Amino acid sequence: MTNRTPIKPGATIGILGGGQLGRMIALAGRAMGYRFVTMDPTEDAPCGQAADRQIVARYDDVDAAMQLAKISDVISYEFENVDARVAEVLESQAYVPQGSRLLRITQNRIREKTAIAELGIPVAPFRVIDSLDSLRAAIADLGLPAVMKTATGGYDGKGQWVLRSEAELAEAYDTLFKAGTELIVEQFVPFQLELSVIAARNPSGELAVFPAAENVHRENILHLSIVPARVPDDIRQRAEAIARTIAERLDVVGLIAVEMFLTANGELYVNELAPRPHNSGHYTMDACVTSQFEQHVRAVCDLPLGSTELLSPVVMVNILGEHLQPVLDRIDQLPRTAKLHLYGKHESKPKRKMGHINVLAPSVEEALAQIDRLEIWTNQAEVNHD
């Protein structure tokens, strides 16, 4: 739909999905005067706690989607694995400015890598495989190490296997092929670090980009996002330009997170896209003029986008299930410039994202030192901050 007038405060925003991203969208949007309704199968879901109403239903429940459409002025989603039939219903019955085209691209790694490469943006060389023989042929072409991934699903390292020797090809293929999805093999990129950039775009075509974050992972789960990223200015600028190009050329509405690998010789390879707010953008909640969540609301409602100016160096650190009690036990020891965000999840499990802390400081080195002094995250392998 084009040439719409902005959807102003007082309107109802429907959120498909009830997790922490939806919760933080709703909290930001309520401050602006919007109402929210969310659809999620879990009663009292994190987003449901912050919304005016929650429709408790499975994501593939077409009748529930129709109900969501009926009571919403605009619909957004907080995760990309939306059922295709539900997406079709919502688009036909309601205003879904993000549309389904970008969903279709980002739901499938093959389509995603192909779309990025067609824009002339570097991605790791890859091959699509459908048999053990085609896997062996791909490895002969790409070399080892390589990374085999399921084309759909998978997050936080799930649905992938780093191939280091030909002896493990059969086991890796059998394990991932059981998921019943297409498989892709990528050449391993010997990267120095990961950067991510979040871009926002509204239906009117206005575009804004947040400062690049430097990401540190533990066991394939994001641990820290460091901003400003500790890389030369020209690399930050190139990373932000790549995100801008992707948002513009793919006609993004809302947010898109672009994850990139930086190699030792300064090359950037796009690894993954996420068409929504992103864990690595949580730092914006306290360190930028406009948070990624407010920006998402502004974008889908076609309001002017807010300033993405960084007000302070910041490090975002994730709180997983195993960290929650230590955080609560030491809440009186948190730095005065640490901002605690908990997601309202009822059950705390190891490796489950329960919240995050944004630590603002005069420098990222001081923020990292403050995080280390809390000794909450030292029960895992040490992270090299150098």
N, C-alpha and C positions, 0 to 999 in steps of 0.2 A: 504494500500500500504506500502511495507516495502523496506528497503535498498535504500531509496532515498537519493540523495545528498542534503545538506542544500539548502534552498531557500534563496538566497542572496539578499542584498539590490539592488534596481532597479526593483525587481519583483513587481507584483500587487497583493495585498491582498484584497479579497472580504469579506465584512462584511454583514452578514444577520442581519438586524436590524439597526436602525439609531438613537438610543437614546444616552444618555450621556456616557454609557460604551463604545459604538462603537466610540464615539467622542474621548475619552481619549486613546483608543487603536490607533486610527489613528494619533493623535498628537504625541504619543510616537514613532510610527512606521515611521512617516514622518521624525522625527529627525534622524532616523537611515538610511534613504534613500529609504524607500519603498513608493510605490504608493498605493492608496486606492480607491475602489469603494464600495458604500453601496447601499442596497436595503431596502426601507422603504416607507410606504404609505403617510407619511407626507412630503409635500414639504419643502425644506430648513430645514430638520431635523438636530438635533445637530451634528450627525456624518457626514451628508451631507455637513455641513459648513467646516469641516476639511478634507474631502475627495477630491480626484480629480474629482469624478463624483458620482452623486446619480441617481439610477434607482427608479423612483417614481412608486411603485406598491404594491399591497397587499401581505402579507406574503404567501398566498396560490396561488399566481399567478405563475403557472408552467412555462409559456413562459418567464416571467421576470427572473425566477430562471435560466433558460437555458441561458439567455443573460448574467447574472452574471457569470455563470460558464465559458462561452466562453471567457470572458475578464480577468479572474482571474487566477493567477498561484497557488493560495491556497485560500481556503474559510474557514472562521471562523464565529462564531455567537456570538452575545452579549446578547442573552436571550434564555431561554431553551424551550419555548413553540413554537417550530418550527413545522409547518405543516408537517405531516408524508410524504405526497406525495412529497413535495418540498425537504425534506431531502433525500428521495430516489433518486430523480432526480439529486440533487447536487452530491451525492455519486457516481452515475453511470457516471456522465459527467465531474466531476472535482475532484481535490484532497481536501478532507475534513478530515484532520488528526484527528480531534476530534471524527469523526464517529457518528453513530446514537445510538449505544448500550447504552452509558452513558446518552444520551438524553432520551431514552426510560425509563431508570431506574428513572431518576430524575424528569421526567414529571408526575410521579404517586407516591403518598406518600406510597401506599401499596407496590409497587415494591421496592421503595427506602428503606423503613424500613426493608423489608425482606432481601434485599441484604446486608445491614449493619449488621443485626443480624447474617446472615450466615457467616460473617467474624469473628464472635466472639466478636464484639464490642457492648457494651450495648446501647440499645434504650429503650424508655419507653414502657412497655407492651401495646399491642394494639389488637384490634379486628376489623375485617371488618364487616360492617352491611349493610343489604339490606331491612330492615323493622323496624317498631317501636318495634315489639316484639323482634327482634334480638338486638336492642338498649337496651331495658330493660334487656335482658339477659347479655349483655356486661357490663352494669353498675352493675348488681348483682355480676359479676365476678371481675371487676376492682375496683369498689367502686367510691365514689364521694369525691372531685371534679374530673372531667374528662374533656377531650377536644375532641369535635367532629369536624372533618375537612372534607372538600371535598377532594377526592383523587387527583384531578387535579385542576389546576388553583389556584388562591388565592395567595396573597402576602401582606405584611405590615398588617397582621392581618385579611385580608379579607378571606371569605370562612371558617370561624371557629367559634365555640361557646363554651365557657367555661360552662360546666354543673355543677351547684352547688346543685340542688335539683331535685327529681324525678318529681316534679310538672311541670318543664319546658321541660321535654323530648319530649313531643308531639309537642310543638311549635318549638323547636329547630330542630327536625327531619323534620317537614313540611317545615321550612324555607330553610334549606340547601339542602333537597332532590329536591326542585324545580330547583336547578341548573342542575339536570339531570345527575349527576355524581355519582360514587361510593363514599361511606362514610367510614370513619375510626374513631374509638374512641380510644383515648390514655389515659392511666392512667396519672393523673396530677403529674408532677415531682416538688416537693417543692424545687426549686432551689434558691441558693443564688445569683448567677449572671450567665450571658451568656458569653462564650468565643467563638471566632471564629479564625480559622487558615486557611490560604490559602496556598495550595501546588501547585507546578508547576512540570510538567513532559513533556519531549520531546519524539518524536518517538524513539530515540535511547535508552530511558530508564533512562536518567539522571533525578534526582529528587532534588528539593530544596523546603524548607519550610520557610515561613515568620514567624516572631515572633507573638505569640498569642496576639489577641486584646481582651480587656474587653469591652463589649458593654452595653450601657444604652439605653433603649427604652422609648419613650413617645407615648402613644396611639398606640402601636404596630408598630411604625415607628422608625427606628434607629435614635437616637439623638446624642450620643457620642460614639466614639471608642477610648479607652485609651490604650496606649502602652508605656512602658511595662504594661501588665495586673497586677493589684494589687493582685496577688496570689503568694503562695510559688513557688519556682523554680521547685520543683518536679511536681507540677500540670501543670505548663507551659510546662515542658518537656513531660509529659504524653499526653497533648492535641496535641502537635506537632507530637508526635509519632503516635497518632490515625490518624491524617491527612495524614501522610506519608504512613501508612498502607493502607488506603482507596485509595489513589492515585495509589499505586503500584498494589494492588490486583484487582482494577477495570480497570486497564490499561488506566488510564487517560492520555490524551494528551491535553496540554494547562493548564488551571488552574482549580482547584476545591476548593470551599470554604466550610468548614466544621463548622457548628454551633453546639455548645455543651452547655449543662446545667451543672453547678457545684453545687452539693448539699453540705449541711452543714458538712457531714462526708467525704467530699473529693472525692465523686464518680463523674464520668463524663458520661453523656448520650448524644449521638449524636441526635440532633433534626432535622437537615435539611442539605441537600447538594445543592450547586449551581455550575454547571459545566462551570464557566466563571469568569471574574473579579467580585468583590463584593464590595458593599458599605463599608463594614468594612475594606476593604483593601486600601481605598483611602489614608490613612496615609502614605503609602509607597511612594507616589509621591514625598514627600519632606523629609522624615525621613529615607529612606533606600538607600543603594547604587544603587539598581535597583528597579524601581517601578513595581507594579503588572502588569501594562499595557505593559511596555517594556518586562517584563518577559513572558507575554502571546505571544507577537510577536516572541520572541526568541524561545519559546516552539513550536508553530505551524509551524515555519520555520525550526525547527530542528537545531537551532544554540546552542552553549553551553549556559547553563543558567547562569544568572548573580548572583552576590553576593546578599544575602538577609540581610546582616548585618544592624542592626539598628544604625544610626548615632546620634540620639538624642531622648530623650523622646518626645512624641507628643500626642496631643489630636485632633482628627478629630471631627468637629461639623457640622451637616447637616444644610443647608439653605433651608427651605421650603418656599412656596409661601408667607406666612405671615411674613417671616423674611427678604425677599429680599430688600424691601424698607428701613427698619431700617439698614441693612448692608450697602447699598449704602449711606444712610444719614450719617453714622458714619465711612465711609471708611478712613477718615483721622485720626481716633482714633484707628485703628487696630494696634495691637502690631507689632513691626518691624520684628519679626520672625513669623508673621502670613502669610500664603500663601492662597490667595483667588482663588478659582476655580469656575467659573460660566459656565453653560451648554449651553447657547444660545437658551433656549426655549422661544418661542414667547409669550406664555400666562402664566402668573403667577397665580396659584390657591392655596388656602389654602391646606396644606398637600402635595402639589406636590413638589418633589425634584428639586430645581432650581440650587443648587450648594453646595459647602462645603468649610470650612476653616480648614486648618491644622495649629495648633498652636504648634510651637516648643519651648521648654523651658528647663531649667536645670533639672526640675522634672515635673511629670504629675500634682502634686499638684499646682505648679506655673502656668502651662498651664490652669488648671481648674479655678484658681483664675482670670486669665486674661480674660477668657471667661465670667465669672460672672460679672466682672467689666464693660464689654461692655453693659450689660443689654438689649441685643437683644432678648434673649430667655426667659426672665422672664415673658412674657405674658402667659406662660403655667405653669402647676403645677411644683413646685420646684423639682429638682432632688437631691437626697441625694448622696453627693460625699464621704461620710464617708465609 
